[in-house]
């Protein structure tokens, strides 16, 4: 029975893979799918091609017996996924109910609820290792929803799944809901995202932000000769600056192992973003919208003249601002009411 279940789960994953990805042919899809499963299937991969092709043609489940079952040792991960899915299916909804009642299930005095939280996190991690990002996102999103204090640091794995799924909007929303300017791994997710998108100045800006909080970043990347050097060690103590840098690179492991990302980061490490460019980007992405409340129609004037934050206004006096075309005393009064202070 166990072997039969393993085959069925493999076919289930295959079908989900076809739904989530677009390929010109079944052969191409099979090739990519079996690459994703290569860590799980160590025996002759060709043995499984016919089985999966057959599954793709909606052949009855009884036909699976014609093909060799996934070896019990090779299928350890698949069996673990199945077992976790099955166990969590039996208690579906309990985590959300506990969170509604208590706010954060990490502080609930209920061993079963805490176990469900751990299992959901484990299941998400298993999906992530096998590149089933949508399923991983479902698991990690649930864990973070019911455990906002993030006991298991799920935000990094969820961010990784968003990054690899090209879900930029969700990634930015997640990262910026934390104090990301003080977190190397969250900043590294942004660096990798913008390198991938081709926005190199913005990627360079976030890399500079990491350099500002961790002086081991440049040292570590310059000590590397090939990309794998950046992630081969396992971080043991995240109070240690070097370990935090390694952890940050491991958060984007699939990307940093490509020369495209690696070469850009080598360049960022040894070429500082010009101060004015850094300041310009920093202001743009730290725009204080609340100080322009009630004068939204004037925002474009201020942005065009380099005014984004209270600090920008603190460097000039009221007379300087009044010289801007379209700005009068009423606008100045509103800025002051919104908390702006001018240079005296």
C-alpha positions in Angstrom: 0.0 0.0 0.0 2.8 2.4 0.9 4.5 2.1 -2.5 1.2 2.6 -4.3 0.6 5.8 -2.3 4.0 7.1 -3.2 3.3 6.7 -6.9 0.0 8.4 -6.6 1.6 11.4 -4.8 4.3 11.7 -7.5 1.5 11.8 -10.2 -0.4 14.4 -8.1 2.7 16.6 -8.0 3.2 16.1 -11.7 -0.3 17.2 -12.5 0.0 20.3 -10.4 3.4 21.0 -12.1 1.6 21.0 -15.5 -1.1 23.4 -14.2 1.4 25.8 -12.7 3.8 25.9 -15.7 3.5 26.4 -19.5 5.5 24.1 -21.8 5.4 23.6 -25.5 5.4 19.8 -25.2 4.9 17.1 -22.6 8.4 15.9 -23.2 9.8 19.4 -22.2 7.6 19.4 -19.1 8.7 15.9 -18.1 12.3 16.9 -18.5 11.9 19.9 -16.2 9.7 18.1 -13.7 12.2 15.2 -13.3 15.0 17.7 -12.8 13.0 19.2 -9.9 12.5 15.7 -8.4 16.1 14.6 -9.0 16.9 14.7 -5.3 14.0 12.5 -4.5 14.3 10.0 -7.4 17.8 8.6 -7.5 17.0 5.4 -9.5 16.7 5.3 -13.3 14.6 8.3 -14.2 13.5 6.8 -17.5 11.4 4.3 -15.5 9.1 7.1 -14.4 8.6 8.8 -17.8 6.1 6.2 -19.0 4.2 6.3 -15.8 3.9 10.1 -15.9 3.0 10.1 -19.6 0.3 7.6 -18.8 -1.0 9.7 -15.9 -1.2 12.6 -18.3 -3.6 10.6 -20.5 -5.9 10.0 -17.6 -5.3 6.3 -17.3 -7.1 4.6 -14.4 -5.2 4.3 -11.1 -5.0 0.5 -11.4 -2.5 0.9 -14.2 0.2 2.3 -11.9 1.0 -1.2 -10.8 2.4 -1.9 -14.2 5.3 0.4 -13.5 8.1 0.1 -10.9 7.1 1.8 -7.7 9.3 4.6 -6.4 12.0 3.1 -4.3 11.2 3.4 -0.6 14.5 5.0 0.2 14.4 7.4 -2.8 10.8 8.3 -2.0 11.5 9.3 1.6 10.7 12.9 0.9 7.6 12.2 -1.1 6.3 9.9 1.6 7.0 12.5 4.3 5.0 15.1 2.2 2.1 12.7 1.9 2.1 11.9 5.6 2.1 15.5 6.6 -0.6 16.4 4.1 -2.8 13.6 5.3 -2.3 14.5 9.0 -3.0 18.2 8.5 -6.1 17.4 6.3 -7.7 15.8 9.4 -7.4 19.0 11.5 -8.0 21.6 8.8 -9.2 24.9 10.1 -8.1 24.4 13.7 -5.0 26.7 13.4 -7.2 29.6 12.1 -9.8 29.0 14.8 -7.1 29.1 17.5 -5.6 32.2 16.1 -9.0 34.0 16.0 -9.5 33.1 19.6 -5.9 33.8 20.9 -4.3 36.1 18.4 -1.1 34.1 18.0 -1.0 30.3 18.3 2.6 30.3 19.4 1.4 31.4 22.8 -1.5 28.9 23.0 -1.1 26.3 25.7 -2.2 23.5 23.4 0.3 20.8 22.3 -1.8 19.7 19.3 -2.1 23.3 18.0 1.6 23.9 18.4 2.3 20.6 16.6 0.1 21.6 13.7 2.0 24.8 13.4 5.3 22.9 13.3 4.0 20.4 10.7 2.6 23.1 8.4 6.0 24.9 8.5 7.7 21.5 7.8 5.4 20.8 4.9 6.0 24.2 3.4 9.8 23.6 3.7 9.5 20.3 1.9 7.5 21.9 -0.9 10.1 24.7 -1.1 13.0 22.2 -1.5 11.2 20.6 -4.4 10.3 23.9 -6.1 6.6 23.6 -5.5 6.4 27.3 -4.7 2.7 27.9 -4.8 2.1 25.1 -2.3 5.0 26.4 -0.1 3.4 29.9 -0.2 0.1 28.5 1.0 1.8 26.8 3.9 4.0 29.7 4.9 1.2 32.2 4.5 -0.9 30.2 6.9 1.9 29.9 9.4 2.6 33.6 9.4 -1.1 34.5 9.6 -1.7 32.4 12.7 1.8 33.2 14.2 2.5 36.9 13.5 5.4 36.8 15.9 7.0 34.5 13.4 8.5 31.9 15.8 10.1 29.9 13.0 11.3 32.8 10.9 8.9 31.8 8.1 9.1 35.3 6.5 12.4 34.4 4.9 11.1 31.2 3.4 7.9 32.9 2.2 10.0 35.7 0.7 12.1 33.1 -1.1 9.0 31.4 -2.5 7.6 34.7 -3.7 11.0 35.6 -5.3 11.3 32.3 -7.2 7.6 32.6 -8.3 8.2 36.1 -9.7 5.5 37.5 -7.3 7.1 40.9 -6.9 4.1 42.7 -5.5 3.7 40.1 -2.7 7.4 40.0 -2.0 7.7 43.8 -1.6 4.6 43.9 0.6 6.0 41.1 2.8 9.5 42.6 3.1 8.3 46.1 3.8 6.0 45.0 6.6 9.2 44.5 8.7 12.1 46.7 9.7 13.9 45.4 6.6 16.6 48.1 6.5 18.1 46.3 9.5 17.8 42.8 8.1 20.4 41.4 5.7 18.3 38.5 4.5 15.2 40.7 3.7 17.5 43.2 1.9 19.1 40.4 -0.1 15.7 39.3 -1.3 15.3 42.8 -2.7 18.7 42.9 -4.3 18.1 39.6 -6.1 14.6 40.7 -7.1 15.9 43.9 -8.8 18.8 42.2 -10.5 16.4 39.7 -12.0 14.1 42.6 -13.1 17.1 44.4 -14.6 16.8 47.5 -12.3 20.5 47.5 -11.5 20.6 50.9 -9.7 17.9 49.9 -7.3 19.6 46.5 -6.7 22.8 48.4 -6.0 21.0 50.7 -3.6 19.7 47.8 -1.5 23.2 46.1 -1.6 24.6 49.4 -0.2 22.0 49.2 2.6 23.4 45.8 3.6 26.9 47.2 3.5 25.8 49.9 5.9 24.7 47.4 8.6 27.2 44.6 8.1 30.8 45.2 7.3 31.4 41.4 6.7 29.4 41.5 3.4 32.2 42.8 1.2 34.8 40.7 2.9 32.8 37.5 2.4 32.0 38.1 -1.2 35.6 39.1 -2.1 36.9 35.9 -0.3 34.8 33.8 -2.7 36.2 32.5 -6.0 33.0 30.9 -7.2 29.3 31.4 -6.3 29.0 28.3 -4.2 31.7 29.7 -1.8 29.1 32.1 -0.5 26.6 29.5 0.7 28.6 26.4 1.4 28.9 27.0 5.2 25.9 26.6 7.5 25.2 29.7 9.7 25.2 28.7 13.3 24.8 31.9 15.3 22.8 34.7 13.7 24.2 37.2 16.3 27.5 36.8 14.3 27.8 39.2 11.4 29.4 36.7 9.0 26.8 34.1 9.8 24.0 36.7 9.0 25.7 37.4 5.6 25.8 33.6 4.8 22.2 33.2 5.9 21.2 36.1 3.6 23.0 34.5 0.6 21.3 31.1 1.4 18.0 32.9 1.3 18.6 33.4 -2.4 20.6 30.3 -3.0 19.3 29.4 -6.4 20.0 32.9 -7.8 23.4 33.5 -6.2 24.6 30.2 -7.7 24.2 31.8 -11.2 27.0 33.9 -12.5 24.6 36.6 -13.6 23.6 37.5 -10.0 27.1 36.7 -8.6 28.9 39.0 -11.0 26.6 41.9 -10.2 27.1 41.4 -6.5 30.8 41.3 -6.9 30.6 44.6 -8.8 28.3 46.1 -6.0 30.8 44.9 -3.4 33.7 46.8 -4.9 32.0 49.8 -6.5 30.2 52.2 -4.2 26.9 53.7 -5.4 27.6 57.5 -5.8 26.4 59.4 -2.7 24.0 61.6 -4.7 22.5 58.6 -6.5 22.1 56.7 -3.1 20.4 59.8 -1.6 18.1 60.2 -4.5 16.9 56.6 -4.4 16.7 56.6 -0.6 14.5 59.7 -0.6 12.2 58.2 -3.3 11.7 55.0 -1.4 11.3 56.7 2.0 8.7 59.2 0.7 6.7 60.5 3.7 3.2 60.8 2.3 1.6 62.0 5.5 3.4 65.4 5.4 1.6 66.2 2.2 -1.9 65.4 3.5 -4.4 68.0 2.2 -2.0 69.3 -0.4 -1.7 66.2 -2.6 -2.0 68.3 -5.7 1.4 69.9 -4.8 3.3 66.7 -4.4 4.6 66.6 -7.9 6.2 70.1 -7.4 8.0 69.0 -4.2 9.2 65.7 -5.7 10.5 67.5 -8.8 12.5 69.7 -6.5 13.9 67.0 -4.2 11.5 67.3 -1.2 10.4 63.8 0.0 10.8 63.9 3.8 10.7 66.2 6.8 14.5 66.1 6.8 14.5 67.6 3.3 12.4 70.6 4.4 14.6 71.0 7.6 17.5 71.9 5.3 15.8 75.0 3.9 13.9 78.0 5.2 10.3 78.9 4.3 11.5 81.7 1.8 13.3 79.1 -0.3 10.2 76.9 -0.5 8.0 79.9 -1.4 10.3 80.5 -4.4 9.0 77.3 -6.0 6.4 78.0 -8.7 2.9 77.0 -7.5 3.7 77.2 -3.8 2.1 79.8 -1.5 1.6 80.6 2.2 -1.4 78.3 2.5 0.7 75.3 1.4 3.5 76.3 3.8 0.9 76.5 6.7 -0.4 73.1 5.8 3.1 71.6 5.8 3.7 73.0 9.3 0.4 71.6 10.5 1.5 68.2 9.1 4.7 68.3 11.3 7.2 70.0 8.9 9.8 72.2 10.5 11.9 74.6 8.4 15.5 75.8 8.9 15.5 78.9 11.0 
